[in-house]
Amino acid sequence: MESNIKGLVAAGHEMASELKAECGAVDMRSVAKLISDLATQLEVQLVRANALAEDHQRATESIKQADSAVKLAHEKFSALAAENARLKAGAMYFSYGSEFSFECHKTAEEAIAAAEAAIDDYRGDACDGWSEEVESICWGVIIQQATKVGERKKRKCDRVSPWIERVCDYELRPNVETPATDAFLAEVRAEARNEGINYTASRLAAAFNHGFINKSLREVFDVTRMILSAKEELANESHPIDGLSGEYAEKSLEEWAERLLKGGSQ
């Protein structure tokens, strides 16, 4: 279509030029002008059509990107839902109260019913109040259980009571793996770290710009840049970095506070 319009535009301008040159009649010149105007309008429409085509292409690409993002999000949350369902299924269920200890149940409904019954009993004993002696009542899912492994006969090197004939160990089984949940939490932690780093660097810059930091521009520049560079360092770090929890900074603040108390404002 574009090539046809271009051809019509060129032909219209060429014919108009020929008519102007060969015909001296007024009506022929009017025809030539009309043809020229039509060719110009065709050219304008071609530019508009090309612009609309580009807009349409960009819109199509945006829709494709949005569809891909939605599909990716759906896959992630489907994986999270599947892992959550497996965890909730568990080996069995339990109910617990500080006064009636721990009980196992085959279904979640049984565990909930036991916990609610205990709550009703305690409220009844306290005349619809709550006794301070009852610390907690809850129910939950047992995902792993302590399982006996490596049972064997006692050896001379085993430091156990003389009456024990066999020894063993215990492990929590089954081994629970949650790759989708782990990946999701890693993304959340990375975003939270970046937000914290950005906030810290911006607060330092604002404090200096408003005259609250009596240091040279070079010192503040270097420290601010060092803080922002932590985002890249943490992104490339496969294992947690020492001090990420803030313990080092908190300990330093305690030491500095002691020094300030001893030395006044120095």
BAKE-601013 format. One record per residue (C-alpha): residue number from 0; residue in one letter; x, y, z. Coordinates in nm, 2 decimals, always signed. Example, Ala and Ser with C-alpha at 12.3 -4.5 7.8 and 13.67 -1.06 7.14 Angstrom:
REM residues 2
+-----+--------+--------+--------+--------+
: num : residu :   east :  north :     up :
+-----+--------+--------+--------+--------+
:   0 :      a :  +1.23 :  -0.45 :  +0.78 :
:   1 :      s :  +1.37 :  -0.11 :  +0.71 :
+-----+--------+--------+--------+--------+
END
This chain:
REM residues 266
+-----+--------+--------+--------+--------+
: num : residu :   east :  north :     up :
+-----+--------+--------+--------+--------+
:   0 :      m :  +0.00 :  +0.00 :  +0.00 :
:   1 :      e :  +0.28 :  +0.24 :  +0.09 :
:   2 :      s :  +0.45 :  +0.18 :  -0.25 :
:   3 :      n :  +0.12 :  +0.24 :  -0.44 :
:   4 :      i :  +0.07 :  +0.57 :  -0.26 :
:   5 :      k :  +0.42 :  +0.68 :  -0.32 :
:   6 :      g :  +0.38 :  +0.60 :  -0.69 :
:   7 :      l :  +0.05 :  +0.80 :  -0.70 :
:   8 :      v :  +0.22 :  +1.09 :  -0.53 :
:   9 :      a :  +0.51 :  +1.10 :  -0.77 :
:  10 :      a :  +0.28 :  +1.05 :  -1.07 :
:  11 :      g :  +0.05 :  +1.33 :  -0.96 :
:  12 :      h :  +0.33 :  +1.58 :  -0.91 :
:  13 :      e :  +0.49 :  +1.48 :  -1.24 :
:  14 :      m :  +0.16 :  +1.52 :  -1.43 :
:  15 :      a :  +0.09 :  +1.86 :  -1.27 :
:  16 :      s :  +0.44 :  +1.98 :  -1.38 :
:  17 :      e :  +0.37 :  +1.86 :  -1.74 :
:  18 :      l :  +0.03 :  +2.03 :  -1.76 :
:  19 :      k :  +0.17 :  +2.36 :  -1.63 :
:  20 :      a :  +0.45 :  +2.35 :  -1.89 :
:  21 :      e :  +0.24 :  +2.24 :  -2.20 :
:  22 :      c :  -0.10 :  +2.40 :  -2.14 :
:  23 :      g :  -0.16 :  +2.77 :  -2.12 :
:  24 :      a :  -0.53 :  +2.75 :  -2.06 :
:  25 :      v :  -0.66 :  +2.86 :  -1.73 :
:  26 :      d :  -0.88 :  +2.56 :  -1.68 :
:  27 :      m :  -0.58 :  +2.33 :  -1.75 :
:  28 :      r :  -0.37 :  +2.51 :  -1.49 :
:  29 :      s :  -0.66 :  +2.47 :  -1.24 :
:  30 :      v :  -0.66 :  +2.10 :  -1.32 :
:  31 :      a :  -0.29 :  +2.09 :  -1.27 :
:  32 :      k :  -0.32 :  +2.27 :  -0.93 :
:  33 :      l :  -0.60 :  +2.03 :  -0.83 :
:  34 :      i :  -0.38 :  +1.73 :  -0.92 :
:  35 :      s :  -0.09 :  +1.88 :  -0.73 :
:  36 :      d :  -0.31 :  +1.94 :  -0.42 :
:  37 :      l :  -0.44 :  +1.58 :  -0.44 :
:  38 :      a :  -0.09 :  +1.45 :  -0.46 :
:  39 :      t :  +0.02 :  +1.66 :  -0.16 :
:  40 :      q :  -0.28 :  +1.53 :  +0.04 :
:  41 :      l :  -0.19 :  +1.17 :  -0.05 :
:  42 :      e :  +0.17 :  +1.24 :  +0.07 :
:  43 :      v :  +0.03 :  +1.38 :  +0.40 :
:  44 :      q :  -0.19 :  +1.08 :  +0.45 :
:  45 :      l :  +0.11 :  +0.85 :  +0.38 :
:  46 :      v :  +0.30 :  +1.02 :  +0.66 :
:  47 :      r :  +0.01 :  +0.99 :  +0.90 :
:  48 :      a :  -0.04 :  +0.62 :  +0.80 :
:  49 :      n :  +0.33 :  +0.55 :  +0.87 :
:  50 :      a :  +0.30 :  +0.72 :  +1.21 :
:  51 :      l :  -0.01 :  +0.52 :  +1.29 :
:  52 :      a :  +0.16 :  +0.20 :  +1.18 :
:  53 :      e :  +0.45 :  +0.28 :  +1.41 :
:  54 :      d :  +0.22 :  +0.35 :  +1.70 :
:  55 :      h :  +0.03 :  +0.03 :  +1.63 :
:  56 :      q :  +0.36 :  -0.16 :  +1.63 :
:  57 :      r :  +0.47 :  -0.01 :  +1.96 :
:  58 :      a :  +0.13 :  -0.09 :  +2.11 :
:  59 :      t :  +0.15 :  -0.44 :  +1.99 :
:  60 :      e :  +0.50 :  -0.48 :  +2.15 :
:  61 :      s :  +0.37 :  -0.33 :  +2.47 :
:  62 :      i :  +0.08 :  -0.58 :  +2.48 :
:  63 :      k :  +0.32 :  -0.87 :  +2.41 :
:  64 :      q :  +0.55 :  -0.75 :  +2.70 :
:  65 :      a :  +0.25 :  -0.72 :  +2.93 :
:  66 :      d :  +0.13 :  -1.06 :  +2.84 :
:  67 :      s :  +0.47 :  -1.21 :  +2.90 :
:  68 :      a :  +0.49 :  -1.03 :  +3.24 :
:  69 :      v :  +0.14 :  -1.16 :  +3.33 :
:  70 :      k :  +0.24 :  -1.51 :  +3.22 :
:  71 :      l :  +0.56 :  -1.50 :  +3.42 :
:  72 :      a :  +0.38 :  -1.38 :  +3.73 :
:  73 :      h :  +0.11 :  -1.64 :  +3.69 :
:  74 :      e :  +0.38 :  -1.91 :  +3.67 :
:  75 :      k :  +0.55 :  -1.78 :  +3.98 :
:  76 :      f :  +0.24 :  -1.76 :  +4.19 :
:  77 :      s :  +0.12 :  -2.10 :  +4.06 :
:  78 :      a :  +0.44 :  -2.25 :  +4.18 :
:  79 :      l :  +0.41 :  -2.07 :  +4.51 :
:  80 :      a :  +0.05 :  -2.20 :  +4.55 :
:  81 :      a :  +0.16 :  -2.55 :  +4.47 :
:  82 :      e :  +0.44 :  -2.54 :  +4.73 :
:  83 :      n :  +0.20 :  -2.39 :  +4.98 :
:  84 :      a :  -0.05 :  -2.66 :  +4.92 :
:  85 :      r :  +0.21 :  -2.93 :  +4.97 :
:  86 :      l :  +0.32 :  -2.77 :  +5.30 :
:  87 :      k :  -0.03 :  -2.74 :  +5.42 :
:  88 :      a :  -0.10 :  -3.10 :  +5.34 :
:  89 :      g :  +0.18 :  -3.20 :  +5.58 :
:  90 :      a :  +0.22 :  -3.53 :  +5.75 :
:  91 :      m :  -0.05 :  -3.46 :  +6.00 :
:  92 :      y :  -0.20 :  -3.17 :  +6.21 :
:  93 :      f :  -0.17 :  -3.07 :  +6.57 :
:  94 :      s :  -0.34 :  -2.87 :  +6.84 :
:  95 :      y :  -0.15 :  -2.72 :  +7.14 :
:  96 :      g :  -0.24 :  -2.55 :  +7.46 :
:  97 :      s :  -0.02 :  -2.44 :  +7.75 :
:  98 :      e :  -0.26 :  -2.63 :  +7.98 :
:  99 :      f :  -0.35 :  -2.95 :  +7.77 :
: 100 :      s :  -0.01 :  -3.00 :  +7.60 :
: 101 :      f :  +0.03 :  -3.13 :  +7.24 :
: 102 :      e :  -0.22 :  -3.35 :  +7.05 :
: 103 :      c :  -0.19 :  -3.50 :  +6.69 :
: 104 :      h :  -0.49 :  -3.50 :  +6.45 :
: 105 :      k :  -0.55 :  -3.65 :  +6.11 :
: 106 :      t :  -0.72 :  -3.35 :  +5.95 :
: 107 :      a :  -0.71 :  -2.97 :  +5.99 :
: 108 :      e :  -1.07 :  -2.97 :  +6.08 :
: 109 :      e :  -1.00 :  -3.20 :  +6.38 :
: 110 :      a :  -0.71 :  -2.98 :  +6.50 :
: 111 :      i :  -0.92 :  -2.66 :  +6.47 :
: 112 :      a :  -1.21 :  -2.82 :  +6.65 :
: 113 :      a :  -0.98 :  -2.93 :  +6.94 :
: 114 :      a :  -0.83 :  -2.58 :  +6.97 :
: 115 :      e :  -1.17 :  -2.41 :  +6.96 :
: 116 :      a :  -1.30 :  -2.65 :  +7.22 :
: 117 :      a :  -1.01 :  -2.57 :  +7.45 :
: 118 :      i :  -1.08 :  -2.20 :  +7.41 :
: 119 :      d :  -1.45 :  -2.25 :  +7.50 :
: 120 :      d :  -1.35 :  -2.45 :  +7.81 :
: 121 :      y :  -1.11 :  -2.19 :  +7.93 :
: 122 :      r :  -1.35 :  -1.91 :  +7.87 :
: 123 :      g :  -1.62 :  -2.10 :  +8.05 :
: 124 :      d :  -1.39 :  -2.15 :  +8.35 :
: 125 :      a :  -1.31 :  -1.78 :  +8.36 :
: 126 :      c :  -1.68 :  -1.67 :  +8.32 :
: 127 :      d :  -1.63 :  -1.56 :  +7.95 :
: 128 :      g :  -1.30 :  -1.40 :  +8.05 :
: 129 :      w :  -0.96 :  -1.54 :  +8.01 :
: 130 :      s :  -0.73 :  -1.69 :  +8.27 :
: 131 :      e :  -0.37 :  -1.55 :  +8.29 :
: 132 :      e :  -0.25 :  -1.90 :  +8.35 :
: 133 :      v :  -0.34 :  -2.00 :  +7.99 :
: 134 :      e :  -0.05 :  -1.86 :  +7.78 :
: 135 :      s :  -0.15 :  -1.99 :  +7.43 :
: 136 :      i :  -0.37 :  -2.22 :  +7.23 :
: 137 :      c :  -0.30 :  -2.29 :  +6.87 :
: 138 :      w :  -0.32 :  -2.55 :  +6.59 :
: 139 :      g :  -0.09 :  -2.61 :  +6.29 :
: 140 :      v :  +0.06 :  -2.84 :  +6.03 :
: 141 :      i :  +0.33 :  -3.10 :  +6.10 :
: 142 :      i :  +0.55 :  -3.08 :  +5.80 :
: 143 :      q :  +0.84 :  -3.28 :  +5.93 :
: 144 :      q :  +0.87 :  -3.55 :  +6.19 :
: 145 :      a :  +1.17 :  -3.68 :  +6.38 :
: 146 :      t :  +1.26 :  -4.01 :  +6.22 :
: 147 :      k :  +1.49 :  -4.28 :  +6.36 :
: 148 :      v :  +1.79 :  -4.34 :  +6.13 :
: 149 :      g :  +2.12 :  -4.53 :  +6.14 :
: 150 :      e :  +2.02 :  -4.78 :  +6.41 :
: 151 :      r :  +2.30 :  -5.02 :  +6.50 :
: 152 :      k :  +2.46 :  -5.22 :  +6.77 :
: 153 :      k :  +2.64 :  -5.04 :  +7.05 :
: 154 :      r :  +3.02 :  -5.01 :  +7.00 :
: 155 :      k :  +3.29 :  -4.98 :  +7.27 :
: 156 :      c :  +3.36 :  -4.62 :  +7.16 :
: 157 :      d :  +2.99 :  -4.52 :  +7.22 :
: 158 :      r :  +2.95 :  -4.32 :  +7.54 :
: 159 :      v :  +2.62 :  -4.45 :  +7.65 :
: 160 :      s :  +2.48 :  -4.63 :  +7.96 :
: 161 :      p :  +2.58 :  -4.99 :  +8.00 :
: 162 :      w :  +2.23 :  -5.12 :  +7.97 :
: 163 :      i :  +2.18 :  -4.97 :  +7.63 :
: 164 :      e :  +2.24 :  -5.23 :  +7.35 :
: 165 :      r :  +2.15 :  -5.04 :  +7.04 :
: 166 :      v :  +2.21 :  -4.68 :  +6.93 :
: 167 :      c :  +2.06 :  -4.46 :  +6.66 :
: 168 :      d :  +2.02 :  -4.10 :  +6.54 :
: 169 :      y :  +1.71 :  -3.89 :  +6.45 :
: 170 :      e :  +1.65 :  -3.66 :  +6.15 :
: 171 :      l :  +1.37 :  -3.44 :  +6.05 :
: 172 :      r :  +1.20 :  -3.60 :  +5.75 :
: 173 :      p :  +1.09 :  -3.56 :  +5.48 :
: 174 :      n :  +1.34 :  -3.30 :  +5.35 :
: 175 :      v :  +1.13 :  -3.00 :  +5.25 :
: 176 :      e :  +1.24 :  -2.81 :  +4.95 :
: 177 :      t :  +1.07 :  -2.49 :  +4.84 :
: 178 :      p :  +1.26 :  -2.35 :  +4.53 :
: 179 :      a :  +0.97 :  -2.12 :  +4.42 :
: 180 :      t :  +0.93 :  -1.98 :  +4.77 :
: 181 :      d :  +1.30 :  -1.93 :  +4.81 :
: 182 :      a :  +1.33 :  -1.75 :  +4.48 :
: 183 :      f :  +1.04 :  -1.53 :  +4.56 :
: 184 :      l :  +1.18 :  -1.44 :  +4.90 :
: 185 :      a :  +1.52 :  -1.37 :  +4.74 :
: 186 :      e :  +1.35 :  -1.11 :  +4.51 :
: 187 :      v :  +1.17 :  -0.95 :  +4.80 :
: 188 :      r :  +1.49 :  -0.93 :  +5.00 :
: 189 :      a :  +1.68 :  -0.78 :  +4.71 :
: 190 :      e :  +1.41 :  -0.51 :  +4.65 :
: 191 :      a :  +1.40 :  -0.43 :  +5.03 :
: 192 :      r :  +1.78 :  -0.40 :  +5.04 :
: 193 :      n :  +1.78 :  -0.16 :  +4.75 :
: 194 :      e :  +1.51 :  +0.05 :  +4.90 :
: 195 :      g :  +1.70 :  +0.07 :  +5.23 :
: 196 :      i :  +2.03 :  +0.16 :  +5.05 :
: 197 :      n :  +1.86 :  +0.43 :  +4.84 :
: 198 :      y :  +1.69 :  +0.58 :  +5.15 :
: 199 :      t :  +2.02 :  +0.58 :  +5.34 :
: 200 :      a :  +2.22 :  +0.74 :  +5.06 :
: 201 :      s :  +1.95 :  +1.00 :  +5.00 :
: 202 :      r :  +1.92 :  +1.09 :  +5.37 :
: 203 :      l :  +2.30 :  +1.14 :  +5.39 :
: 204 :      a :  +2.30 :  +1.36 :  +5.08 :
: 205 :      a :  +2.00 :  +1.57 :  +5.21 :
: 206 :      a :  +2.17 :  +1.61 :  +5.55 :
: 207 :      f :  +2.49 :  +1.74 :  +5.39 :
: 208 :      n :  +2.30 :  +1.97 :  +5.15 :
: 209 :      h :  +2.11 :  +2.13 :  +5.44 :
: 210 :      g :  +2.42 :  +2.19 :  +5.65 :
: 211 :      f :  +2.38 :  +1.91 :  +5.91 :
: 212 :      i :  +2.71 :  +1.74 :  +5.82 :
: 213 :      n :  +3.03 :  +1.93 :  +5.88 :
: 214 :      k :  +3.25 :  +1.73 :  +5.64 :
: 215 :      s :  +3.42 :  +1.81 :  +5.31 :
: 216 :      l :  +3.23 :  +1.76 :  +4.99 :
: 217 :      r :  +3.49 :  +1.49 :  +4.88 :
: 218 :      e :  +3.43 :  +1.29 :  +5.20 :
: 219 :      v :  +3.05 :  +1.30 :  +5.17 :
: 220 :      f :  +3.07 :  +1.22 :  +4.80 :
: 221 :      d :  +3.29 :  +0.91 :  +4.86 :
: 222 :      v :  +3.07 :  +0.78 :  +5.14 :
: 223 :      t :  +2.74 :  +0.83 :  +4.94 :
: 224 :      r :  +2.89 :  +0.66 :  +4.64 :
: 225 :      m :  +3.01 :  +0.37 :  +4.85 :
: 226 :      i :  +2.66 :  +0.33 :  +5.00 :
: 227 :      l :  +2.50 :  +0.32 :  +4.66 :
: 228 :      s :  +2.76 :  +0.07 :  +4.53 :
: 229 :      a :  +2.64 :  -0.17 :  +4.79 :
: 230 :      k :  +2.34 :  -0.25 :  +4.57 :
: 231 :      e :  +2.56 :  -0.40 :  +4.30 :
: 232 :      e :  +2.78 :  -0.58 :  +4.55 :
: 233 :      l :  +2.48 :  -0.74 :  +4.72 :
: 234 :      a :  +2.32 :  -0.84 :  +4.38 :
: 235 :      n :  +2.64 :  -1.03 :  +4.29 :
: 236 :      e :  +2.68 :  -1.20 :  +4.63 :
: 237 :      s :  +2.55 :  -1.56 :  +4.64 :
: 238 :      h :  +2.58 :  -1.58 :  +5.02 :
: 239 :      p :  +2.48 :  -1.34 :  +5.29 :
: 240 :      i :  +2.75 :  -1.08 :  +5.37 :
: 241 :      d :  +2.87 :  -1.05 :  +5.73 :
: 242 :      g :  +2.72 :  -0.74 :  +5.89 :
: 243 :      l :  +2.41 :  -0.73 :  +5.67 :
: 244 :      s :  +2.18 :  -0.77 :  +5.97 :
: 245 :      g :  +2.32 :  -0.44 :  +6.11 :
: 246 :      e :  +2.48 :  -0.60 :  +6.41 :
: 247 :      y :  +2.82 :  -0.44 :  +6.33 :
: 248 :      a :  +2.67 :  -0.09 :  +6.30 :
: 249 :      e :  +2.47 :  -0.14 :  +6.62 :
: 250 :      k :  +2.78 :  -0.26 :  +6.81 :
: 251 :      s :  +2.97 :  +0.04 :  +6.67 :
: 252 :      l :  +2.70 :  +0.28 :  +6.79 :
: 253 :      e :  +2.73 :  +0.14 :  +7.14 :
: 254 :      e :  +3.10 :  +0.18 :  +7.14 :
: 255 :      w :  +3.08 :  +0.53 :  +7.01 :
: 256 :      a :  +2.82 :  +0.62 :  +7.27 :
: 257 :      e :  +3.06 :  +0.51 :  +7.54 :
: 258 :      r :  +3.34 :  +0.71 :  +7.40 :
: 259 :      l :  +3.12 :  +1.02 :  +7.37 :
: 260 :      l :  +3.01 :  +0.98 :  +7.73 :
: 261 :      k :  +3.37 :  +0.95 :  +7.84 :
: 262 :      g :  +3.51 :  +1.23 :  +7.62 :
: 263 :      g :  +3.22 :  +1.47 :  +7.62 :
: 264 :      s :  +3.14 :  +1.60 :  +7.27 :
: 265 :      q :  +3.46 :  +1.48 :  +7.11 :
+-----+--------+--------+--------+--------+
END
